[in-house]
Amino acid sequence: MKSLHSSSAALLLLFSLAVPTGANAELDFNLAVVSDYRFRGLSQSRLRPAVQGGVDYSAGGLYVGAWGSSIQWIRDAGGDGRAEIDLYGGIRGEFAPGLSWDFGLLRYQYIDHALPVSPNTTEVYAALGWGVATLKVSHSLRNLFGTAGSKGSTYVDLSAGFDLGDGLTLTPHLGYQKVAHHDDLSYADVAIGLSKDFGGFSLSAGAVHADVKKPGGIPVYASPKGRSLGRTALTLGLTASF
């Protein structure tokens, strides 16, 4: 694995030393299988299934975590990587009941990617929650996912979680990815999901679409066979949490 960007490594070291242990600390694990790994509306697995897993530790409003998934897009871009590893840490709290905030740093790491422009990406993010809704803004500190000259790209995410009872949750989402200095690569995405909790396991289904540009009729985000990676699709997932 290539070394982490210094700011990301420093943050993770800081939280590993600062986050306390005790009765209020929580350590959670999750494993999942999904029919298509969609990130910000775009398929990262060439419209195919992916295996995922993560670990989260939180205490006193501070949190750190790691998450990974199998991917295909690095190989499709001419590289060798088959996995994505995300490392993150932050702090969250409430201004008042029902009004929450969250600040953090997230590093997307692609093992042995072998691409000429590194896809490894570091973002800072800030989120404001009000009732069931959350508005989150993420800002890249370097190039965004291997796009040269895209430092300062921004993603705006508006989502909500509606508890329907009996373990059912409805999650609508709207997003916009602004790729700095690359208007042709900027796009909006939309999704709506429904999940059912079975106590340690959950099933999910969702409809997702990314409105990518198609100059000359060819999607700017496409599989090797020319299929749009943002095409409308129904995604399914099974997650185990423990």
C-alpha positions as CSV (number, residue, x, y, z in Angstrom):
1,M,0.0,0.0,0.0
2,K,1.2,3.5,-0.8
3,S,1.8,5.8,2.2
4,L,-1.1,8.0,3.3
5,H,-1.2,11.7,2.7
6,S,0.5,13.4,5.7
7,S,-2.6,15.3,6.9
8,S,-4.7,12.1,6.9
9,A,-2.1,10.1,8.7
10,A,-1.6,12.8,11.3
11,L,-5.3,13.0,11.9
12,L,-5.7,9.3,12.3
13,L,-2.8,9.2,14.7
14,L,-4.2,12.0,16.7
15,F,-7.6,10.3,17.1
16,S,-6.0,7.0,17.9
17,L,-4.2,8.7,20.9
18,A,-7.0,11.1,21.9
19,V,-10.2,9.0,21.7
20,P,-10.9,7.7,25.2
21,T,-12.1,4.3,26.2
22,G,-14.8,3.6,28.7
23,A,-18.5,2.8,29.1
24,N,-19.4,5.3,26.4
25,A,-17.1,3.9,23.8
26,E,-18.5,1.8,20.9
27,L,-16.7,-0.5,18.5
28,D,-18.8,-1.7,15.5
29,F,-18.1,-3.9,12.5
30,N,-20.0,-4.5,9.3
31,L,-19.8,-6.7,6.3
32,A,-21.9,-6.4,3.1
33,V,-22.5,-7.7,-0.3
34,V,-24.1,-5.3,-2.9
35,S,-25.3,-5.9,-6.4
36,D,-23.5,-2.7,-7.6
37,Y,-21.2,-0.4,-5.6
38,R,-22.5,3.1,-6.3
39,F,-20.6,6.1,-5.0
40,R,-22.1,9.5,-5.6
41,G,-24.3,7.8,-8.3
42,L,-21.5,6.3,-10.3
43,S,-20.7,2.5,-10.3
44,Q,-17.3,1.7,-8.9
45,S,-17.7,-2.0,-9.7
46,R,-18.5,-1.8,-13.4
47,L,-22.2,-2.3,-12.7
48,R,-21.4,-5.6,-11.0
49,P,-21.5,-6.9,-7.4
50,A,-19.0,-5.9,-4.8
51,V,-18.0,-7.1,-1.3
52,Q,-17.5,-4.5,1.4
53,G,-16.7,-4.2,5.1
54,G,-15.7,-1.7,7.8
55,V,-15.0,-0.9,11.4
56,D,-16.0,2.1,13.4
57,Y,-14.9,3.3,16.8
58,S,-16.5,6.3,18.6
59,A,-16.4,7.8,22.1
60,G,-17.3,11.2,23.5
61,G,-18.3,12.7,20.1
62,L,-15.0,11.6,18.5
63,Y,-14.8,8.8,15.9
64,V,-12.5,7.0,13.6
65,G,-13.0,4.2,11.1
66,A,-12.0,2.3,8.1
67,W,-14.0,0.9,5.3
68,G,-13.2,-1.1,2.1
69,S,-14.8,-2.4,-1.0
70,S,-13.8,-4.4,-4.1
71,I,-13.8,-2.2,-7.2
72,Q,-13.3,-2.4,-11.0
73,W,-12.8,1.2,-12.2
74,I,-9.1,1.4,-11.5
75,R,-8.4,-1.6,-13.8
76,D,-10.8,-0.1,-16.4
77,A,-8.7,3.1,-16.3
78,G,-5.5,1.1,-17.1
79,G,-4.3,0.5,-13.5
80,D,-4.0,-2.6,-11.4
81,G,-5.9,-1.9,-8.2
82,R,-8.9,-4.1,-7.2
83,A,-9.7,-2.5,-3.8
84,E,-10.6,0.8,-2.2
85,I,-9.7,1.5,1.4
86,D,-11.3,4.5,3.2
87,L,-9.9,5.9,6.4
88,Y,-11.7,8.7,8.3
89,G,-12.0,10.5,11.6
90,G,-14.0,13.4,12.9
91,I,-16.0,14.9,15.7
92,R,-19.8,15.4,16.0
93,G,-22.3,16.8,18.4
94,E,-25.5,18.8,18.8
95,F,-26.2,22.5,18.8
96,A,-29.6,21.7,20.3
97,P,-32.0,18.6,20.3
98,G,-32.6,17.7,16.6
99,L,-29.9,20.0,15.3
100,S,-26.6,18.2,14.9
101,W,-23.2,18.9,13.4
102,D,-20.3,16.8,12.1
103,F,-16.7,17.7,10.9
104,G,-14.1,15.3,9.6
105,L,-11.4,14.2,7.2
106,L,-11.6,11.2,4.8
107,R,-8.9,9.5,2.8
108,Y,-9.8,7.3,-0.2
109,Q,-6.8,5.0,-0.8
110,Y,-6.4,2.7,-3.8
111,I,-3.9,-0.1,-3.3
112,D,-1.3,-0.6,-6.0
113,H,-3.3,1.5,-8.5
114,A,-0.4,2.1,-11.0
115,L,-2.2,5.0,-12.6
116,P,-0.1,8.0,-13.9
117,V,-2.2,10.5,-11.9
118,S,-2.9,9.2,-8.4
119,P,-6.6,8.4,-7.7
120,N,-5.9,8.6,-3.9
121,T,-8.1,11.5,-2.6
122,T,-8.3,13.4,0.6
123,E,-11.5,15.4,1.5
124,V,-12.6,17.5,4.4
125,Y,-16.3,17.5,5.1
126,A,-18.9,19.3,7.2
127,A,-22.5,18.2,7.8
128,L,-25.5,19.8,9.4
129,G,-28.4,17.6,10.5
130,W,-31.9,18.9,11.2
131,G,-34.5,16.4,12.2
132,V,-34.5,13.6,9.6
133,A,-32.5,15.6,7.0
134,T,-28.7,16.1,6.6
135,L,-26.8,18.5,4.4
136,K,-23.2,17.6,3.9
137,V,-20.4,19.3,1.9
138,S,-17.1,17.5,1.0
139,H,-14.1,19.4,-0.4
140,S,-11.0,17.8,-2.0
141,L,-7.6,18.9,-0.8
142,R,-5.8,17.4,-3.8
143,N,-6.9,16.0,-7.2
144,L,-10.2,14.2,-7.2
145,F,-10.0,10.5,-7.9
146,G,-7.2,10.7,-10.5
147,T,-8.5,13.8,-12.4
148,A,-5.5,16.1,-13.0
149,G,-6.0,19.7,-12.1
150,S,-9.2,19.0,-10.0
151,K,-8.0,20.2,-6.6
152,G,-10.8,22.0,-4.7
153,S,-13.6,19.9,-6.1
154,T,-16.8,19.9,-4.0
155,Y,-19.6,17.4,-3.5
156,V,-23.0,18.6,-1.9
157,D,-25.2,15.9,-0.5
158,L,-28.7,16.4,0.8
159,S,-30.3,13.2,2.3
160,A,-32.9,12.1,4.8
161,G,-33.8,9.1,6.8
162,F,-37.5,8.4,7.4
163,D,-38.4,5.7,10.0
164,L,-41.4,3.9,8.7
165,G,-41.7,1.5,11.6
166,D,-41.2,-2.2,11.8
167,G,-37.5,-1.8,11.0
168,L,-38.1,0.0,7.7
169,T,-36.2,3.1,6.7
170,L,-36.7,5.2,3.6
171,T,-33.7,7.2,2.5
172,P,-34.0,9.8,-0.4
173,H,-30.9,11.5,-1.6
174,L,-29.8,14.4,-3.9
175,G,-26.2,15.2,-4.8
176,Y,-24.1,17.3,-7.0
177,Q,-20.4,16.7,-7.8
178,K,-18.6,19.8,-9.0
179,V,-15.2,18.7,-10.5
180,A,-13.0,21.8,-10.3
181,H,-11.9,23.1,-13.7
182,H,-13.7,20.2,-15.5
183,D,-17.3,21.2,-16.1
184,D,-17.8,18.3,-18.5
185,L,-17.1,15.9,-15.6
186,S,-19.5,17.6,-13.1
187,Y,-22.9,16.0,-12.6
188,A,-26.0,15.6,-10.4
189,D,-27.2,12.3,-8.9
190,V,-30.3,11.1,-7.2
191,A,-31.3,8.0,-5.3
192,I,-34.0,6.6,-3.1
193,G,-33.5,3.5,-0.9
194,L,-35.5,1.3,1.4
195,S,-33.9,-0.9,4.1
196,K,-35.3,-3.4,6.5
197,D,-33.5,-4.2,9.8
198,F,-33.7,-7.7,11.1
199,G,-31.5,-7.2,14.2
200,G,-27.9,-7.5,13.2
201,F,-28.8,-8.0,9.5
202,S,-30.4,-5.6,7.0
203,L,-31.7,-5.9,3.5
204,S,-31.7,-2.8,1.2
205,A,-33.0,-1.9,-2.2
206,G,-32.6,1.4,-4.0
207,A,-33.0,3.2,-7.3
208,V,-30.1,5.3,-8.3
209,H,-29.2,7.6,-11.3
210,A,-26.4,10.0,-12.1
211,D,-27.0,12.6,-14.8
212,V,-23.6,12.4,-16.5
213,K,-22.8,14.4,-19.7
214,K,-22.6,12.6,-23.0
215,P,-20.5,14.6,-25.5
216,G,-20.9,13.1,-28.9
217,G,-23.4,10.6,-27.4
218,I,-20.6,8.9,-25.3
219,P,-20.9,9.1,-21.5
220,V,-17.9,10.8,-19.8
221,Y,-18.1,8.0,-17.1
222,A,-18.4,4.7,-19.0
223,S,-17.5,1.1,-18.7
224,P,-15.1,-0.4,-21.3
225,K,-18.1,-1.4,-23.3
226,G,-19.4,2.1,-23.3
227,R,-22.2,1.7,-20.8
228,S,-22.9,4.7,-18.6
229,L,-21.7,4.1,-15.0
230,G,-24.4,6.5,-13.9
231,R,-27.2,4.7,-15.7
232,T,-30.5,4.2,-13.8
233,A,-30.4,1.0,-11.8
234,L,-32.0,-1.0,-9.0
235,T,-29.4,-1.9,-6.4
236,L,-29.7,-4.6,-3.7
237,G,-27.6,-5.2,-0.6
238,L,-27.2,-7.4,2.4
239,T,-25.4,-6.1,5.5
240,A,-24.4,-7.8,8.7
241,S,-23.5,-5.6,11.7
242,F,-21.9,-6.7,14.9
